[in-house]
């Protein structure tokens, strides 16, 4: 860990503590370190194995992995705007609704990331707001918000695109799909269910299933149908989210991605990110030219 300087503790993941570090030799180059103890080492190794084989703009990037017994340190790219959970909380405390364009953008970007995982036969199994990182950039004073999937400690890779069976209840109860609760065979559509819960929460500032006891909560998820989203005036958005929350015959991530509205918002954010990258390169080029001129004059 000598290449990194500790700055502060920023939270906890499912199986580890998360710290903000500064990378030595790079001023203001921040990274995130997930520190995992011996008890959860197998989850850390699984996460490293999965992330090391993934490269996608909607998936958090693995930068380094260091094993220093009894700890495993997972070094990840830094997102400067927290996670979707804090994002939702900010709007709720401000008593402002999240703009529909922003909800659509989140929906599109997370769907894009999930579709990439599912095409590679990976089920995340713990999609929830705290596992969606948020990054903020500005282009000509216009805000660009990126959403990226993180925490792959509960993920599993299928040998085929068929079904997976696990008798254990994995994931976070509020976001758990009915088939996981039933302990029956399931596939990647469990992630789509969890995505639907996240989108519902972005609109309503509350989860679709609430209870004081775990037992009752799981029963509600199994038995209570979700037929509308309170205070949602965007009927198209409501329709797609409700398709994610179907207990049977649920929509797949690739079908979501083929929706025209999803494609529009995905194209929009990608164009802005490309423009941002071009602007950044132009600034670097100007700086290099200026530095080269100064050296030449010396």
C-alpha positions in Angstrom: 0.0 0.0 0.0 3.1 2.2 -0.2 1.9 3.7 -3.5 -1.2 5.2 -1.8 -1.8 7.8 0.9 -4.8 7.3 3.2 -7.2 10.3 3.3 -10.4 9.2 5.1 -12.9 6.4 5.7 -15.9 6.9 3.5 -18.2 4.0 4.2 -18.8 0.3 4.4 -19.6 -2.2 1.6 -21.3 -5.6 2.0 -18.1 -7.3 3.1 -15.5 -4.5 3.7 -14.6 -1.0 4.8 -14.2 1.6 2.1 -11.5 4.3 2.2 -10.5 7.3 0.1 -6.8 7.3 -0.9 -4.6 9.5 -3.0 -2.4 7.8 -5.5 1.3 8.6 -4.9 2.9 10.5 -7.8 -0.4 11.8 -9.0 -1.6 15.0 -7.4 -5.3 15.0 -6.8 -5.6 11.5 -8.3 -8.0 9.8 -5.9 -8.9 6.2 -5.7 -11.1 4.1 -3.5 -9.8 1.2 -1.4 -12.1 -1.6 -0.2 -10.4 -3.3 2.8 -11.7 -6.9 3.4 -10.7 -9.0 6.4 -10.0 -12.7 6.6 -13.6 -13.6 7.4 -14.8 -12.3 4.1 -11.7 -13.1 2.0 -13.5 -15.4 -0.4 -15.9 -12.7 -1.3 -13.0 -10.3 -2.0 -11.3 -12.9 -4.2 -14.6 -13.5 -6.1 -15.0 -9.7 -6.7 -11.4 -9.4 -7.9 -11.8 -12.3 -10.3 -15.1 -10.9 -11.8 -14.0 -7.3 -12.0 -10.6 -8.1 -13.5 -12.4 -9.6 -16.6 -14.8 -6.7 -17.0 -14.4 -3.5 -18.9 -17.4 -1.3 -19.4 -18.2 2.4 -18.7 -21.2 1.6 -16.5 -19.1 -0.8 -14.3 -16.7 0.5 -11.7 -13.1 -0.1 -12.8 -10.7 -2.3 -10.9 -7.3 -0.6 -10.7 -5.3 -2.8 -8.4 -5.6 -5.7 -5.9 -3.2 -6.2 -3.0 -3.2 -9.2 -0.6 -1.5 -8.4 2.7 -2.5 -11.1 5.2 -5.0 -11.1 6.8 -6.4 -8.4 4.5 -7.3 -8.0 0.9 -7.2 -4.5 -0.5 -9.3 -3.8 -3.7 -8.3 -0.5 -5.4 -11.1 1.0 -7.5 -11.7 4.1 -9.5 -13.2 7.0 -7.5 -16.6 8.5 -8.1 -16.9 12.0 -6.8 -20.6 12.2 -6.1 -21.2 9.4 -3.6 -23.8 6.7 -4.4 -27.4 6.6 -5.5 -28.6 6.2 -1.9 -27.0 9.5 -0.8 -28.2 11.0 -4.1 -31.9 10.1 -3.3 -31.5 11.2 0.3 -30.2 14.6 -0.8 -33.3 15.3 -2.9 -35.6 13.9 -0.2 -34.1 16.2 2.4 -34.3 19.1 0.0 -38.0 18.4 -0.5 -37.4 18.4 -4.3 -38.5 15.6 -6.7 -35.7 14.1 -8.8 -36.2 15.4 -12.4 -37.6 12.8 -14.7 -34.7 13.3 -17.2 -32.3 12.4 -14.4 -34.3 9.3 -13.5 -34.4 8.2 -17.1 -30.7 8.7 -17.4 -30.0 6.6 -14.3 -32.4 3.9 -15.6 -30.7 3.9 -19.0 -27.2 3.8 -17.7 -27.8 1.1 -15.0 -29.7 -1.0 -17.6 -26.7 -0.7 -19.9 -24.4 -1.9 -17.2 -26.7 -4.8 -16.3 -27.1 -5.9 -19.9 -23.3 -6.1 -20.2 -23.1 -8.3 -17.1 -26.0 -10.5 -18.3 -24.5 -10.9 -21.7 -21.4 -12.2 -19.9 -23.5 -14.6 -17.8 -22.9 -12.6 -14.6 -25.7 -12.0 -12.1 -24.9 -9.2 -9.7 -27.4 -10.3 -7.0 -27.1 -7.1 -4.9 -28.3 -4.2 -7.0 -29.4 -1.4 -4.6 -28.8 2.4 -4.4 -25.7 2.1 -2.3 -24.1 -0.2 -5.0 -24.7 2.4 -7.7 -21.9 5.0 -7.7 -22.5 8.5 -9.0 -20.0 10.7 -10.8 -20.5 14.4 -11.6 -18.9 16.3 -14.4 -19.5 19.7 -16.0 -19.4 20.6 -19.7 -19.9 24.3 -20.4 -21.7 24.7 -17.1 -24.0 21.8 -17.9 -24.0 19.0 -15.4 -23.3 15.4 -16.6 -24.2 12.6 -14.1 -22.8 9.1 -14.6 -24.1 6.0 -12.8 -21.8 2.9 -12.3 -22.5 -0.5 -10.8 -20.1 -1.5 -7.9 -19.7 -4.2 -5.2 -19.5 -7.6 -6.9 -18.9 -9.6 -3.7 -22.2 -11.5 -4.1 -22.1 -11.8 -7.8 -22.0 -15.2 -9.6 -21.0 -16.2 -13.1 -23.2 -18.8 -14.8 -21.7 -21.4 -17.1 -24.5 -20.8 -19.5 -27.3 -18.2 -19.8 -29.7 -20.6 -18.1 -30.7 -20.7 -14.4 -28.9 -20.6 -11.1 -29.9 -22.3 -7.9 -28.8 -21.2 -4.4 -30.6 -22.2 -1.2 -29.2 -19.2 0.7 -30.9 -15.8 0.7 -28.4 -13.5 -0.9 -28.8 -9.7 -1.4 -30.5 -7.0 0.6 -34.1 -7.9 1.6 -35.8 -4.7 0.3 -34.4 -5.3 -3.1 -34.6 -9.1 -3.2 -36.5 -10.7 -6.1 -39.4 -13.1 -5.2 -37.6 -16.1 -6.8 -34.6 -15.6 -4.4 -37.0 -15.5 -1.4 -38.7 -18.7 -2.7 -35.3 -20.4 -3.0 -36.1 -21.6 -6.5 -34.0 -21.5 -9.6 -33.5 -18.0 -11.0 -31.6 -16.1 -13.7 -30.4 -12.6 -14.4 -33.9 -11.1 -14.2 -33.4 -10.9 -10.4 -31.2 -7.9 -11.1 -33.9 -6.3 -13.2 -36.3 -6.6 -10.2 -33.8 -4.9 -8.0 -33.3 -2.2 -10.6 -37.1 -1.6 -10.6 -37.1 -1.2 -6.8 -34.3 1.4 -7.2 -36.2 3.4 -9.8 -39.4 3.3 -7.7 -37.4 4.7 -4.8 -36.0 7.5 -7.0 -39.5 8.6 -7.8 -41.3 8.1 -4.4 -38.4 8.4 -1.9 -39.6 5.2 -0.4 -39.4 1.5 -1.2 -42.3 -0.4 -2.7 -42.4 -2.9 0.1 -42.1 -1.8 3.7 -42.5 -3.6 7.0 -41.2 -3.6 10.6 -40.3 -7.3 10.4 -38.2 -9.2 7.9 -40.8 -12.1 7.7 -43.6 -9.7 6.8 -41.4 -7.8 4.3 -40.5 -11.1 2.5 -44.2 -12.0 2.4 -45.1 -8.6 0.9 -42.5 -9.1 -1.8 -44.0 -12.5 -2.6 -47.7 -11.6 -2.4 -48.3 -7.8 -2.9 -48.6 -6.7 -6.6 -47.3 -3.3 -7.6 -49.8 -1.9 -10.1 -48.9 1.8 -10.0 -46.3 4.2 -8.7 -47.6 7.1 -6.5 -47.0 10.6 -7.8 -45.5 9.4 -11.1 -46.8 11.6 -14.0 -44.5 10.0 -16.6 -46.7 7.1 -17.7 -44.0 5.6 -20.0 -41.5 5.5 -17.1 -44.1 4.0 -14.8 -44.9 1.3 -17.3 -41.3 0.2 -17.7 -40.6 0.2 -14.0 -43.7 -1.9 -13.4 -42.4 -4.4 -16.0 -39.3 -4.7 -13.9 -41.4 -5.4 -10.8 -43.4 -8.3 -12.4 -43.2 -11.4 -10.2 -43.5 -13.6 -13.3 -42.6 -13.0 -17.0 -40.3 -10.1 -16.0 -38.8 -8.0 -18.7 -35.1 -8.7 -19.5 -32.3 -6.2 -19.5 -31.8 -6.5 -23.3 -35.5 -5.7 -23.8 -35.3 -2.6 -21.6 -32.2 -1.5 -23.6 -34.2 -1.7 -26.9 -36.8 0.7 -25.6 -36.6 4.0 -27.6 -36.7 6.3 -24.5 -33.9 4.3 -22.9 -31.8 4.4 -26.1 -32.4 8.2 -26.3 -31.1 8.9 -22.8 -28.2 6.5 -23.2 -27.2 8.2 -26.5 -27.5 11.6 -24.9 -25.2 10.9 -21.9 -22.7 9.1 -24.2 -22.5 12.1 -26.6 -22.0 14.5 -23.6 -19.2 12.2 -22.2 -17.5 12.1 -25.6 -17.6 15.9 -25.9 -16.3 16.2 -22.3 -13.4 13.9 -23.3 -12.6 15.9 -26.4 -12.6 19.2 -24.3 -10.3 17.6 -21.8 -7.9 16.4 -24.5 -7.9 19.9 -26.1 -7.0 21.5 -22.8 -4.1 19.0 -22.3 -2.9 19.7 -25.8 -2.9 23.5 -25.2 -1.0 23.0 -22.0 1.6 20.7 -23.6 2.1 23.2 -26.4 2.5 26.1 -24.0 5.0 24.1 -21.9 6.9 23.1 -25.0 7.1 26.7 -26.1 8.4 27.8 -22.7 11.0 25.1 -22.7 12.0 26.1 -26.3 12.4 29.7 -25.2 14.7 28.7 -22.4 
